[in-house]
Amino acid sequence: MSIIFDGHYRMKHRTWITEALRLHFEEHLPRIVAGRRLGVPKSTVCSMFVRFRRAGLSWPLPA
C-alpha cells in the first residue's frame, strides 16, 4: 500500500509502475502528472508507457 507525504507517494521498489498505471487508467491523470505525483522522472514514465503499449497489455493487468 502506498503512503502519501506532502502530495507525493512513497513506495517500495517497482510498485511505482503499477501505481502509475492505476493513476493513469483509473483516476484519469495524464501520464506525466502521474509520474510527477510518484516522484518518477518524466523520461522514465514516458518510456514505461511506451513499453506497456508496445507489449499489447491492457488495464487492469491480468492476475
C-alpha positions in Angstrom: 0.0 0.0 0.0 1.2 3.5 -0.8 1.6 6.3 1.7 1.2 9.9 0.7 3.6 12.5 2.1 3.2 16.2 1.0 1.2 15.2 -2.0 3.7 12.6 -3.2 3.7 8.9 -2.9 6.5 6.9 -1.1 6.5 3.3 -2.1 8.6 0.2 -2.4 10.8 -0.6 -5.3 8.9 -1.0 -8.6 5.5 -0.6 -7.2 5.5 2.8 -8.8 4.9 1.1 -12.2 1.5 -0.4 -11.2 0.7 2.8 -9.3 1.4 5.0 -12.3 -0.8 2.7 -14.5 -3.5 2.9 -11.9 -3.4 6.7 -11.6 -3.5 7.0 -15.4 -6.2 4.5 -16.2 -8.4 4.6 -13.1 -8.0 8.2 -11.9 -7.6 9.5 -15.5 -4.4 11.5 -14.7 -2.2 12.4 -17.6 0.9 10.2 -17.7 3.3 13.0 -16.8 1.2 14.1 -13.8 1.0 10.5 -12.6 4.8 10.3 -12.7 5.3 13.6 -11.1 3.0 12.6 -8.2 5.1 9.5 -7.7 8.4 11.4 -8.0 9.5 9.5 -11.1 11.3 11.3 -13.9 9.3 12.3 -17.0 11.5 10.3 -19.3 11.2 7.1 -17.2 7.4 7.4 -17.1 7.1 8.0 -20.8 9.4 5.0 -21.5 7.3 2.8 -19.3 4.0 3.7 -21.0 5.6 3.2 -24.4 6.7 -0.3 -23.4 3.3 -1.0 -21.9 1.6 -0.1 -25.2 4.1 -2.0 -27.3 3.7 -5.1 -25.2 0.0 -5.1 -26.0 -1.0 -5.1 -22.4 -4.3 -3.8 -21.1 -5.5 -2.4 -17.8 -6.3 -3.9 -15.4 -3.3 -6.2 -15.6 -4.0 -9.9 -15.7 -3.5 -11.7 -12.4 
